[in-house]
């Protein structure tokens, strides 16, 4: 019985090693491709949700995209940078009718039905959960060069006894007359949001505001807009774009509002994956773009 020579065994082992390497590499490539497709689809779902919310509620919505560096390369030489893409879908909720100190009042909204209320006398402390108020008149105001402008407010709404703008100067006799102090002065209980951090937003009477109703955080190494990121912690937040949906002027295709109130042609946002280049540094590789909500799903 003739056996195998050492050379033959080494050849077989070498072939098996090559096949194993090829199969592992193919599996990794397939897994990465599936992950990238999933990332693009998840972002598409968020954009479509904002579009559908605008059609159902008949209120403008927007999706704000940015990239955030959680750990920069300069923080630790032995650790790679961690940069993630983030996006929030925002719906317009109302307009500010009065600014009173750190209070933003909306006399026409039933805020007490949507949020827990608190008397504006300092009792009971304040809520520390994060709730952001977005300016909705011009979405370009949300994007600064190195941050996202959105004001941090209390999760509770505060009530104040004020004379509303539309009742200013009206006496009790004109209102039906009564002996109570509230009736004699024309004052009503109205509600508003207390600012914890204005964060660059100059709130004024008449400005529209909105809240986020959905958000997404991409997996580690996936970002929006290839040039809109920083691998260092010196500039952690980089805005990447905004999509606006308002059935009144764009028929729901999704446009980005310009600084002069006009519209830019941007209707999609590119999505990138950060991969090491030949020198070992992170480089952005485009893996897809968001779809127009009126297009068929990929």
Wavefront OBJ file of the C-alpha trace (Angstrom):
o trace
v 0.000 0.000 0.000
v 1.471 3.245 -1.143
v 1.188 6.273 1.198
v 1.483 10.009 0.670
v 4.819 11.686 0.539
v 5.571 14.667 2.737
v 5.524 16.962 -0.283
v 2.080 15.745 -1.317
v 0.738 16.323 2.188
v 2.175 19.817 2.278
v 0.609 20.601 -1.107
v -2.813 19.382 0.078
v -2.542 21.374 3.317
v -1.549 24.472 1.327
v -4.536 24.090 -1.012
v -6.880 23.654 1.962
v -5.436 26.780 3.559
v -5.972 28.784 0.377
v -9.557 27.561 0.089
v -10.189 28.384 3.751
v -8.771 31.889 3.354
v -10.862 32.505 0.256
v -14.038 31.280 1.943
v -13.449 33.409 5.053
v -12.723 36.456 2.914
v -15.849 35.833 0.852
v -17.948 35.440 3.992
v -16.624 38.683 5.439
v -17.317 40.506 2.198
v -20.843 39.094 2.029
v -21.478 40.029 5.660
v -20.197 43.552 5.087
v -22.389 43.919 1.996
v -25.469 42.813 3.946
v -24.622 45.209 6.770
v -24.213 48.130 4.354
v -27.524 47.334 2.677
v -29.221 47.211 6.073
v -27.777 50.610 7.034
v -29.095 52.222 3.842
v -32.535 50.664 4.315
v -32.762 51.800 7.949
v -32.049 55.396 6.916
v -34.600 55.103 4.114
v -37.238 54.007 6.618
v -36.571 57.127 8.720
v -36.832 59.432 5.685
v -40.051 57.766 4.531
v -41.518 58.025 8.034
v -40.907 61.797 7.982
v -42.448 62.087 4.515
v -45.549 60.099 5.516
v -45.941 62.092 8.729
v -46.021 65.303 6.668
v -48.734 63.890 4.410
v -50.875 62.588 7.284
v -50.544 65.541 9.678
v -50.362 68.186 6.928
v -47.489 69.757 8.843
v -43.895 70.283 7.636
v -41.362 67.711 8.764
v -37.605 67.490 8.388
v -34.797 64.995 8.798
v -31.583 66.489 10.186
v -28.348 64.543 9.587
v -25.000 64.943 11.326
v -21.875 63.004 12.330
v -20.541 62.826 15.853
v -17.069 61.814 17.002
v -17.439 59.858 20.230
v -13.707 59.222 20.560
v -11.011 60.851 18.487
v -7.691 59.469 17.314
v -5.905 62.059 19.460
v -7.569 60.784 22.645
v -5.553 57.579 22.793
v -2.833 56.536 20.372
v -3.721 52.885 20.906
v -7.412 53.359 20.127
v -8.977 54.090 16.746
v -11.490 56.892 16.288
v -15.195 56.232 16.770
v -17.389 58.325 14.470
v -21.112 57.632 14.016
v -23.805 59.142 11.856
v -26.978 60.361 13.521
v -30.301 61.687 12.244
v -33.570 62.886 13.758
v -36.999 63.327 12.174
v -38.699 66.516 13.358
v -42.352 67.592 13.052
v -43.531 71.183 13.344
v -45.670 71.469 16.472
v -46.606 75.137 16.814
v -45.437 78.744 16.978
v -44.024 80.815 19.798
v -46.458 83.591 20.730
v -44.341 85.161 23.444
v -40.815 84.973 24.831
v -40.693 85.668 28.574
v -37.209 85.292 30.049
v -36.305 81.613 29.787
v -39.904 80.732 28.880
v -41.214 80.127 25.357
v -45.005 80.468 25.455
v -47.506 79.097 22.964
v -50.962 80.487 23.699
v -52.733 78.404 21.053
v -51.356 74.919 21.817
v -52.838 72.462 24.306
v -49.442 71.703 25.761
v -50.945 70.625 29.083
v -52.644 67.712 27.312
v -49.402 66.451 25.788
v -46.886 67.047 28.567
v -46.761 66.931 32.333
v -47.232 70.416 33.773
v -45.430 72.311 36.511
v -46.215 75.626 38.183
v -43.679 78.306 37.310
v -42.678 78.928 40.917
v -39.659 76.642 41.226
v -41.536 74.011 43.200
v -40.976 70.371 42.484
v -37.586 70.810 40.910
v -37.018 70.338 37.199
v -36.834 67.412 34.833
v -33.377 66.417 33.649
v -34.345 64.255 30.682
v -33.245 65.569 27.290
v -35.912 67.116 25.065
v -34.877 69.312 22.156
v -36.829 72.133 20.537
v -35.974 72.778 16.870
v -36.552 76.043 14.950
v -38.707 75.122 11.938
v -39.003 78.326 9.880
v -35.659 77.884 8.150
v -33.997 74.523 8.664
v -30.624 75.934 7.625
v -30.671 77.684 11.017
v -30.324 74.249 12.623
v -26.952 73.642 10.978
v -23.952 75.624 12.126
v -20.382 74.910 11.064
v -19.632 72.692 14.047
v -22.887 71.972 15.865
v -26.602 71.333 15.604
v -28.629 74.298 16.852
v -31.488 72.989 18.934
v -32.550 74.230 22.346
v -32.676 71.920 25.330
v -35.933 72.353 27.259
v -37.621 70.784 30.257
v -39.763 67.726 29.584
v -42.472 69.377 31.696
v -44.376 72.398 30.428
v -44.799 75.340 32.779
v -48.005 77.272 33.198
v -48.191 81.024 33.625
v -51.088 83.365 34.238
v -50.722 85.906 31.452
v -52.798 88.209 29.319
v -52.655 86.535 25.890
v -51.740 88.627 22.886
v -55.193 88.262 21.363
v -56.858 89.444 24.632
v -54.581 92.373 25.336
v -56.519 95.342 26.715
v -59.868 93.540 26.867
v -61.726 94.320 30.109
v -63.994 92.018 32.059
v -67.162 93.717 30.735
v -66.113 92.960 27.156
v -65.455 89.332 28.085
v -68.806 88.804 29.719
v -67.898 90.497 32.972
v -67.055 88.914 36.275
v -65.731 89.853 39.662
v -62.722 87.504 39.657
v -59.267 89.023 39.310
v -58.521 86.764 36.346
v -61.589 87.998 34.489
v -61.061 91.643 35.349
v -57.575 91.662 33.901
v -58.284 89.375 30.953
v -55.658 86.882 32.115
v -55.702 83.200 31.244
v -53.547 80.207 32.087
v -51.212 79.495 29.184
v -48.342 77.057 28.856
v -44.778 77.155 27.623
v -41.394 75.483 27.607
v -38.594 76.449 29.971
v -35.174 76.681 28.322
v -32.279 74.799 29.884
v -29.823 75.590 27.096
v -30.639 77.919 24.206
v -27.709 76.503 22.197
v -27.428 79.244 19.599
v -31.127 79.547 18.716
v -32.489 83.112 18.907
v -36.127 82.436 19.726
v -38.525 85.235 18.799
v -42.270 85.710 18.786
v -43.812 84.056 15.744
v -41.090 81.442 15.212
v -42.265 77.919 14.418
v -40.925 75.101 16.556
v -40.889 71.332 16.358
v -39.929 68.181 18.224
v -38.233 65.025 17.053
v -40.494 62.001 16.777
v -37.966 59.446 15.514
v -34.188 59.102 15.430
v -31.465 56.779 14.223
v -27.826 56.164 15.102
v -25.738 54.358 12.504
v -23.406 51.525 13.537
v -19.793 52.365 14.328
v -17.990 53.471 11.180
v -20.996 54.613 9.127
v -21.588 58.309 8.502
v -23.538 60.795 6.401
v -21.742 62.904 3.795
v -18.133 61.806 3.308
v -16.541 65.207 3.944
v -18.746 66.028 6.938
v -16.879 64.215 9.665
v -13.885 64.618 11.902
v -11.876 61.700 13.333
v -10.665 63.894 16.203
v -12.487 64.991 19.325
v -11.572 68.644 18.744
v -14.630 69.106 16.521
v -16.982 66.288 17.472
v -20.210 67.388 15.720
v -20.366 67.965 11.967
v -23.721 68.738 10.274
v -24.256 66.683 7.110
v -27.502 68.060 5.678
v -31.250 68.419 6.100
v -34.209 67.106 4.097
v -37.490 69.027 4.317
v -40.951 67.644 3.525
v -43.844 70.026 3.058
v -46.689 69.131 0.722
v -47.342 72.806 0.120
v -44.309 73.467 -2.094
v -42.493 70.305 -3.089
v -45.265 67.720 -3.506
v -43.543 65.528 -0.974
v -40.383 64.672 -2.924
v -38.161 66.109 -0.222
v -36.132 69.272 -0.638
v -33.575 71.108 1.446
v -34.478 74.682 2.294
v -31.954 77.341 1.299
v -30.639 80.175 3.471
v -32.651 82.746 1.503
v -35.882 80.821 1.863
v -35.533 79.179 -1.549
v -34.933 75.526 -2.291
v -31.765 73.712 -3.189
v -31.879 70.691 -5.475
v -30.743 68.267 -2.766
v -33.327 65.523 -2.306
v -31.073 62.749 -1.009
v -28.262 62.329 1.520
v -25.189 60.154 0.746
v -24.197 57.436 3.199
v -20.551 56.428 3.689
v -18.577 53.743 5.465
v -15.260 54.594 7.111
v -12.568 52.131 6.015
v -8.772 52.157 6.503
v -6.914 53.351 3.402
v -3.477 52.224 2.216
v -1.781 54.312 4.918
v -4.061 53.002 7.667
v -6.067 56.210 8.068
v -9.860 56.267 7.979
v -11.298 57.167 4.593
v -14.947 57.544 3.581
v -16.311 55.100 1.003
v -19.769 55.779 -0.420
v -22.152 52.848 0.020
v -25.404 54.441 -1.123
v -27.813 57.359 -0.844
v -31.234 57.827 0.665
v -34.114 57.348 -1.756
v -36.830 59.832 -2.522
v -39.813 58.735 -0.417
v -41.979 58.518 -3.538
v -39.608 55.986 -5.136
v -40.062 52.259 -4.643
v -38.102 50.654 -1.844
v -34.732 49.230 -2.861
l 1 2 3 4 5 6 7 8 9 10 11 12 13 14 15 16 17 18 19 20 21 22 23 24 25 26 27 28 29 30 31 32 33 34 35 36 37 38 39 40 41 42 43 44 45 46 47 48 49 50 51 52 53 54 55 56 57 58 59 60 61 62 63 64 65 66 67 68 69 70 71 72 73 74 75 76 77 78 79 80 81 82 83 84 85 86 87 88 89 90 91 92 93 94 95 96 97 98 99 100 101 102 103 104 105 106 107 108 109 110 111 112 113 114 115 116 117 118 119 120 121 122 123 124 125 126 127 128 129 130 131 132 133 134 135 136 137 138 139 140 141 142 143 144 145 146 147 148 149 150 151 152 153 154 155 156 157 158 159 160 161 162 163 164 165 166 167 168 169 170 171 172 173 174 175 176 177 178 179 180 181 182 183 184 185 186 187 188 189 190 191 192 193 194 195 196 197 198 199 200 201 202 203 204 205 206 207 208 209 210 211 212 213 214 215 216 217 218 219 220 221 222 223 224 225 226 227 228 229 230 231 232 233 234 235 236 237 238 239 240 241 242 243 244 245 246 247 248 249 250 251 252 253 254 255 256 257 258 259 260 261 262 263 264 265 266 267 268 269 270 271 272 273 274 275 276 277 278 279 280 281 282 283 284 285 286 287 288 289 290 291 292 293 294 295 296 297 298
